[in-house]
Amino acid sequence: MQATQPTFFKQGPKPLTRVLIFSTLSIALIIGDAYYHLLGRAREQISIALYPLQWLATAPTTAVIEASNFLQKQSDLIAENRELNDARLIAQGQEMRLKALERENARLRSLAAAGETTTRQSKLTQILYNGRDPFGAKLIVDLGEHAGVTEGQIALDASGVVGQVIRVQPMTSEVRLISDRDHMVPVMVERNQLRTVVYGSGRQNPLEVRNMAPNVDIQAGDVLLTSGIDGIYPAGLPVAKVIKVERSAGSAFARIQCVPVAAIDQHRFLLLLNAPPPLPAYPEPSPVPKAKGH
């Protein structure tokens, strides 16, 4: 039994006729649009109508691409930020080292200038560390016997006297600061040339001028210079500045406190003055004339 087509499919022109009609219509539309832009307006309206569908179709891909780009940019920014921070830290370190070198250079120039103020030759030495005694005021420096250092040499900074070499090893030396309890320096008051002695009283403690009468001519603000009478310290080197004078009627002596002129705890380099030439010998005592007998 043969199948029969529904009546719906038997209506209209034949297929060949349809092909010719639609082909002719397509060619006409192509030619009209190419020469007369007949479909431009329709194309615009259709593209507007289809834009939401296009956006929905491309949205997942676009979101993935944008997320990937965002993450890549974040990673690049983090890496760049890390590089900038590293560069900043390196630059800050270099700046700090440069400033430290500038300060050290200034100290060395001031030490060189201080060495020119005395006729003695001097050696530049570097402080290695503090002495072992926690109650003393001593420093260890990097010059010793091999560099010609001897006991008794004076240590200076750019401002004044720091101390004296008390022990010498082949490669190092020990310097006793003027603030040490066992140290004393013969001095004179710059204002009136009054001679006295200044004593150390321990690290971080004021220096003292002892055994002076209550009416002694010393006042706060006086500068004490080395007197040179001991033959060790050359005369005229700044030692201390008087900060306090207490005079009590019930005491036999005035209480005089001073501070070192030199920054004795703020150094890396010091000057060591060479030992002084020997002093002339004491004069021989005159012979006592014999009494004539009667």
C-alpha positions in Angstrom: 0.0 0.0 0.0 1.5 3.3 -1.1 1.8 6.1 1.4 0.1 9.3 0.4 1.4 12.8 1.2 -0.7 15.0 3.3 -2.7 17.6 1.6 -0.6 20.4 3.3 2.6 19.4 1.4 0.8 19.3 -2.0 -0.1 22.9 -1.9 1.9 25.7 -3.6 4.3 25.7 -6.5 6.6 22.9 -7.4 10.1 22.7 -5.8 11.9 23.8 -8.9 9.7 26.8 -9.2 10.4 27.6 -5.5 14.2 27.4 -6.1 14.0 29.7 -9.0 11.8 32.2 -7.2 13.9 32.3 -4.0 17.2 32.4 -6.1 15.9 35.3 -8.1 14.8 37.1 -4.9 18.2 36.5 -3.2 20.1 37.8 -6.2 17.8 40.8 -6.3 18.4 41.5 -2.6 22.1 41.1 -2.9 22.3 43.5 -5.9 19.9 46.0 -4.2 21.9 46.0 -1.0 25.2 46.2 -2.8 24.3 49.2 -4.9 21.4 50.8 -3.1 21.9 49.7 0.6 18.3 48.5 0.8 19.0 46.2 3.8 21.2 48.5 5.9 18.3 49.8 8.1 16.9 46.3 8.5 20.4 44.9 9.4 20.8 47.6 12.1 17.4 46.7 13.6 18.1 43.0 13.5 21.6 43.5 15.1 20.0 45.6 17.9 17.4 42.8 18.5 20.0 40.1 18.5 22.6 42.0 20.7 21.2 40.5 24.0 21.5 37.0 22.6 25.0 37.7 21.4 25.9 39.1 24.8 24.5 36.1 26.6 26.3 33.8 24.3 29.7 35.5 24.8 29.3 36.5 28.5 30.9 33.3 30.0 33.9 33.4 27.7 34.3 37.2 28.3 34.0 36.7 32.1 36.7 34.0 32.1 39.0 36.1 30.0 38.5 39.2 32.2 39.0 37.1 35.4 42.2 35.7 34.0 43.4 39.1 33.0 42.5 40.5 36.5 44.4 37.7 38.2 47.4 38.2 36.0 47.4 41.9 36.6 47.1 41.3 40.4 50.0 38.9 40.2 52.1 41.4 38.2 51.2 44.2 40.6 52.2 42.1 43.6 55.5 41.1 42.0 56.2 44.7 41.0 55.3 45.9 44.5 57.7 43.4 46.0 60.5 44.5 43.6 59.8 48.2 44.5 59.9 47.4 48.2 63.2 45.5 47.8 64.6 48.4 45.8 63.4 50.8 48.5 65.0 48.8 51.3 68.3 48.5 49.4 68.2 52.3 48.7 67.5 53.0 52.4 70.4 50.7 53.4 72.7 52.4 51.0 71.6 55.8 52.3 72.2 54.8 55.9 75.6 53.5 55.0 76.4 56.7 53.1 75.3 58.8 56.1 77.4 56.7 58.4 80.4 57.1 56.2 79.8 60.8 56.0 79.7 61.1 59.8 82.7 58.9 60.2 84.6 61.0 57.6 83.7 64.1 59.5 84.9 62.6 62.8 88.2 61.5 61.1 88.7 65.1 59.8 88.1 66.5 63.2 90.5 64.0 64.7 93.1 65.0 62.1 92.5 68.7 62.9 92.9 67.9 66.7 96.2 66.1 66.0 97.5 69.2 64.4 97.0 71.3 67.5 99.8 69.5 69.4 103.4 69.3 68.5 103.6 65.6 69.3 103.1 63.0 66.6 99.9 60.9 66.9 98.5 57.6 65.7 94.9 57.0 64.6 93.5 53.9 66.4 90.1 52.2 66.3 88.2 51.1 69.4 87.5 47.4 69.4 85.4 46.9 72.6 85.0 47.9 76.2 87.2 46.5 79.0 86.1 43.4 80.8 85.6 45.1 84.2 82.0 46.3 84.3 82.8 48.7 87.1 85.8 50.3 85.3 86.0 52.7 82.4 88.4 51.2 80.0 88.6 50.6 76.2 90.6 48.2 74.0 92.1 49.7 70.8 93.6 48.0 67.8 97.2 49.2 68.1 99.8 47.7 70.3 103.6 47.1 70.7 104.0 46.3 67.0 102.6 49.8 66.1 105.0 51.5 68.6 102.4 52.1 71.3 103.8 52.4 74.8 102.2 52.8 78.3 101.4 56.3 79.3 100.4 57.6 75.8 97.4 60.0 75.8 94.1 59.2 74.0 92.3 62.2 72.5 89.2 62.9 70.4 88.4 66.1 68.5 87.2 67.8 71.7 89.7 66.9 74.4 91.3 64.2 76.5 89.7 60.8 76.6 92.2 58.8 78.7 95.6 57.2 78.9 97.1 53.9 77.7 97.8 51.7 80.8 98.5 48.3 79.3 100.1 47.3 76.0 99.8 44.0 74.2 101.5 43.0 70.9 98.4 43.8 68.8 96.1 45.8 71.2 96.3 48.3 74.0 94.1 49.1 77.0 93.0 52.8 77.5 91.8 54.0 80.9 89.2 56.7 80.5 89.4 59.8 82.5 86.1 58.8 84.2 87.6 55.7 85.7 87.8 55.6 89.5 91.6 55.1 89.4 92.4 57.9 87.0 93.4 61.5 87.8 94.7 64.3 85.6 96.6 67.4 86.6 94.7 70.4 85.3 94.5 74.1 85.5 91.5 76.5 85.3 91.6 78.2 82.0 90.1 81.4 83.4 92.7 82.0 86.2 95.4 79.3 85.7 94.7 77.8 89.1 96.3 74.4 89.2 94.5 71.4 90.7 93.7 67.7 89.9 90.5 66.2 88.5 89.5 62.7 89.5 87.3 60.1 87.9 84.4 58.7 89.9 83.2 55.9 87.7 81.6 55.5 84.3 78.5 57.7 83.8 79.4 59.6 87.0 80.7 63.2 87.1 84.4 64.0 87.5 85.5 65.6 90.7 87.9 68.2 91.8 88.8 67.3 95.4 90.6 68.9 98.4 89.9 72.5 97.4 89.0 75.1 100.0 85.4 76.5 100.1 86.6 79.9 98.9 88.6 78.6 96.0 88.2 80.6 92.8 86.4 78.0 90.7 82.9 78.5 89.4 80.4 76.6 87.2 81.2 77.0 83.5 85.0 77.0 84.1 87.0 74.9 81.6 89.8 72.7 83.0 92.9 72.2 80.8 95.9 69.9 81.3 98.5 71.7 83.2 101.4 69.7 81.9 103.3 69.6 85.2 103.2 65.8 85.4 105.3 65.5 82.2 102.8 63.1 80.7 99.9 65.2 79.5 100.9 68.1 77.3 99.7 71.4 78.6 96.6 73.1 77.3 94.4 70.1 76.3 90.7 70.4 77.3 89.8 67.9 80.0 86.5 68.9 81.7 84.0 71.6 82.3 82.8 72.6 85.8 79.0 72.1 86.2 78.5 72.4 89.9 80.3 74.0 92.9 78.9 73.5 96.4 80.4 75.5 99.2 79.4 74.6 102.8 80.5 76.4 105.9 80.5 73.2 107.8 82.8 71.4 105.3 86.5 71.8 105.0 86.4 71.4 101.2 84.2 72.6 98.4 82.4 69.9 96.3 83.2 70.5 92.7 81.7 68.4 89.9 82.7 68.4 86.2 81.8 66.7 83.0 84.4 65.5 80.4 84.8 67.8 77.4 85.4 64.8 75.2 82.6 62.5 74.3 84.3 59.6 76.0 81.5 57.0 75.2 80.7 58.1 71.7 83.7 57.1 69.6 84.9 54.6 67.1 88.3 56.2 66.5 90.8 57.9 68.8 94.2 59.6 68.5 97.1 58.3 70.5 99.8 60.9 71.2 103.3 59.7 71.1 105.2 59.5 74.3 106.7 62.8 75.4 110.5 63.4 75.4 112.1 62.7 78.8 112.1 65.6 81.2 115.4 67.1 82.4 116.7 65.5 85.5 116.1 67.0 88.9 118.9 69.4 89.9 121.4 67.9 92.2 121.1 69.2 95.8 123.7 71.8 96.7 126.3 70.4 99.1 125.9 71.5 102.6 128.9 73.6 103.7 130.7 72.1 106.7 130.7 74.2 109.8 134.0 75.6 110.8 135.3 74.3 114.1 135.9 76.8 116.9 
